[in-house]
Amino acid sequence: MAKKELSVEEIIESHKPKNFKYIIIPTEEFRKKIDESGYDKSNLDTINNPELTAAAIKAEFKEHDRDIIKRAKEPTRLDDGIVVSKQHVTKSDKKLLSFGIGKFSHDNRNYVAFRMKYESFDIIEIFILL
């Protein structure tokens, strides 16, 4: 039996973070599918701060294998002192290609961003670094 192809809405809704603000950055191909589907693009960005998200996107991310999240059933401290948990990633499935952590500054505050790379898009979550 062939696998049912998921709609754009089903793909995004099943991957978007439930507990954190985020921005979804689709690939060019997936952006076209979003446009064709009529999906509400405002659901791709719950941070709603273009300058902050632009700074996060420009950050240098240290990539980690996706297994770091699979194993993080409890909060896990990484070698750079950042704590991650499975709660940060809605879908840690085979389509999660990598998990990146980047630090950056914006408006005199320090932030950390998590970047989850999937086949069709990236999801970035941003947190104030204390």
C-alpha positions as a Markdown table, in Angstrom:
| # | Residue | x | y | z |
|---|---|---|---|---|
| 1 | Met | 0.0 | 0.0 | 0.0 |
| 2 | Ala | 1.4 | 3.4 | -1.0 |
| 3 | Lys | 2.0 | 6.0 | 1.6 |
| 4 | Lys | -0.5 | 8.9 | 1.6 |
| 5 | Glu | 1.2 | 12.1 | 0.5 |
| 6 | Leu | 0.7 | 14.7 | 3.2 |
| 7 | Ser | -0.7 | 18.1 | 2.4 |
| 8 | Val | 1.4 | 21.2 | 3.0 |
| 9 | Glu | -0.7 | 22.1 | 6.0 |
| 10 | Glu | -0.3 | 18.6 | 7.5 |
| 11 | Ile | 3.4 | 18.7 | 7.0 |
| 12 | Ile | 3.8 | 22.1 | 8.7 |
| 13 | Glu | 1.3 | 21.5 | 11.4 |
| 14 | Ser | 2.9 | 18.2 | 12.4 |
| 15 | His | 6.4 | 19.7 | 12.7 |
| 16 | Lys | 5.8 | 23.2 | 14.1 |
| 17 | Pro | 6.8 | 23.6 | 17.8 |
| 18 | Lys | 4.0 | 23.5 | 20.2 |
| 19 | Asn | 5.6 | 25.2 | 23.2 |
| 20 | Phe | 7.9 | 27.8 | 21.7 |
| 21 | Lys | 7.9 | 30.7 | 19.3 |
| 22 | Tyr | 9.4 | 29.9 | 16.0 |
| 23 | Ile | 10.0 | 30.8 | 12.4 |
| 24 | Ile | 9.8 | 28.2 | 9.5 |
| 25 | Ile | 12.1 | 28.9 | 6.6 |
| 26 | Pro | 10.9 | 26.8 | 3.6 |
| 27 | Thr | 13.1 | 25.6 | 0.7 |
| 28 | Glu | 12.3 | 27.4 | -2.6 |
| 29 | Glu | 10.4 | 24.3 | -3.8 |
| 30 | Phe | 8.4 | 24.0 | -0.6 |
| 31 | Arg | 7.6 | 27.7 | -0.7 |
| 32 | Lys | 6.0 | 27.2 | -4.1 |
| 33 | Lys | 3.9 | 24.4 | -2.7 |
| 34 | Ile | 2.9 | 26.7 | 0.2 |
| 35 | Asp | 1.9 | 29.4 | -2.3 |
| 36 | Glu | -0.1 | 27.0 | -4.4 |
| 37 | Ser | -1.9 | 25.5 | -1.4 |
| 38 | Gly | -3.1 | 28.8 | 0.0 |
| 39 | Tyr | -1.7 | 27.9 | 3.5 |
| 40 | Asp | -1.7 | 31.0 | 5.8 |
| 41 | Lys | 1.9 | 32.1 | 5.7 |
| 42 | Ser | 1.5 | 34.0 | 9.0 |
| 43 | Asn | 1.6 | 30.6 | 10.7 |
| 44 | Leu | 5.2 | 30.3 | 9.6 |
| 45 | Asp | 6.5 | 33.0 | 12.0 |
| 46 | Thr | 5.2 | 33.3 | 15.6 |
| 47 | Ile | 8.2 | 35.4 | 16.6 |
| 48 | Asn | 6.9 | 38.4 | 14.7 |
| 49 | Asn | 10.2 | 40.4 | 14.9 |
| 50 | Pro | 11.9 | 40.6 | 11.5 |
| 51 | Glu | 15.1 | 42.1 | 12.8 |
| 52 | Leu | 15.5 | 39.5 | 15.5 |
| 53 | Thr | 14.8 | 36.6 | 13.2 |
| 54 | Ala | 17.2 | 38.0 | 10.5 |
| 55 | Ala | 19.9 | 38.2 | 13.2 |
| 56 | Ala | 19.2 | 34.6 | 14.2 |
| 57 | Ile | 19.3 | 33.4 | 10.6 |
| 58 | Lys | 22.7 | 35.0 | 10.1 |
| 59 | Ala | 24.1 | 33.3 | 13.3 |
| 60 | Glu | 26.8 | 30.7 | 12.9 |
| 61 | Phe | 25.3 | 27.3 | 13.9 |
| 62 | Lys | 27.2 | 24.4 | 15.4 |
| 63 | Glu | 25.6 | 21.3 | 13.8 |
| 64 | His | 24.7 | 18.3 | 15.9 |
| 65 | Asp | 23.5 | 14.9 | 14.6 |
| 66 | Arg | 19.8 | 14.4 | 15.0 |
| 67 | Asp | 20.4 | 11.7 | 17.5 |
| 68 | Ile | 21.2 | 14.3 | 20.1 |
| 69 | Ile | 17.6 | 15.1 | 20.3 |
| 70 | Lys | 16.3 | 11.5 | 20.0 |
| 71 | Arg | 18.4 | 10.7 | 23.1 |
| 72 | Ala | 17.3 | 13.9 | 25.0 |
| 73 | Lys | 14.3 | 12.5 | 26.7 |
| 74 | Glu | 15.4 | 14.5 | 29.8 |
| 75 | Pro | 17.1 | 17.9 | 29.6 |
| 76 | Thr | 20.6 | 17.3 | 28.3 |
| 77 | Arg | 23.6 | 19.6 | 28.6 |
| 78 | Leu | 25.7 | 19.8 | 25.4 |
| 79 | Asp | 29.4 | 20.5 | 25.3 |
| 80 | Asp | 28.8 | 24.2 | 24.8 |
| 81 | Gly | 26.7 | 24.5 | 28.0 |
| 82 | Ile | 23.4 | 24.7 | 26.2 |
| 83 | Val | 20.6 | 22.5 | 27.6 |
| 84 | Val | 18.3 | 20.8 | 25.1 |
| 85 | Ser | 15.3 | 18.6 | 25.5 |
| 86 | Lys | 13.1 | 16.6 | 23.3 |
| 87 | Gln | 10.4 | 19.3 | 24.0 |
| 88 | His | 12.3 | 21.6 | 21.7 |
| 89 | Val | 11.6 | 19.4 | 18.6 |
| 90 | Thr | 8.1 | 18.4 | 17.7 |
| 91 | Lys | 9.2 | 15.8 | 15.2 |
| 92 | Ser | 12.6 | 14.1 | 15.7 |
| 93 | Asp | 11.8 | 11.7 | 12.9 |
| 94 | Lys | 14.0 | 10.5 | 10.0 |
| 95 | Lys | 13.3 | 13.7 | 8.1 |
| 96 | Leu | 15.2 | 15.7 | 10.8 |
| 97 | Leu | 18.5 | 16.1 | 9.1 |
| 98 | Ser | 20.4 | 18.0 | 11.8 |
| 99 | Phe | 20.1 | 20.1 | 14.9 |
| 100 | Gly | 22.1 | 23.3 | 15.1 |
| 101 | Ile | 22.8 | 25.7 | 17.9 |
| 102 | Gly | 23.8 | 29.3 | 17.3 |
| 103 | Lys | 24.5 | 32.2 | 19.6 |
| 104 | Phe | 24.0 | 35.8 | 18.6 |
| 105 | Ser | 23.4 | 39.3 | 19.9 |
| 106 | His | 20.6 | 41.7 | 19.0 |
| 107 | Asp | 19.5 | 45.0 | 20.6 |
| 108 | Asn | 22.1 | 44.6 | 23.5 |
| 109 | Arg | 20.8 | 41.1 | 24.4 |
| 110 | Asn | 22.4 | 37.7 | 23.9 |
| 111 | Tyr | 20.4 | 34.9 | 22.4 |
| 112 | Val | 20.7 | 31.3 | 21.5 |
| 113 | Ala | 18.9 | 29.8 | 18.5 |
| 114 | Phe | 18.1 | 26.2 | 17.7 |
| 115 | Arg | 17.8 | 25.3 | 14.1 |
| 116 | Met | 16.2 | 22.1 | 13.0 |
| 117 | Lys | 16.9 | 21.2 | 9.4 |
| 118 | Tyr | 14.3 | 19.1 | 7.6 |
| 119 | Glu | 14.0 | 18.1 | 3.9 |
| 120 | Ser | 11.5 | 20.9 | 3.1 |
| 121 | Phe | 12.3 | 23.6 | 5.6 |
| 122 | Asp | 14.2 | 24.7 | 8.6 |
| 123 | Ile | 12.7 | 25.7 | 11.9 |
| 124 | Ile | 14.4 | 28.2 | 14.1 |
| 125 | Glu | 13.5 | 28.8 | 17.8 |
| 126 | Ile | 15.0 | 31.7 | 19.6 |
| 127 | Phe | 15.7 | 32.1 | 23.4 |
| 128 | Ile | 17.2 | 34.9 | 25.5 |
| 129 | Leu | 20.6 | 33.7 | 26.8 |
| 130 | Leu | 20.9 | 34.4 | 30.5 |
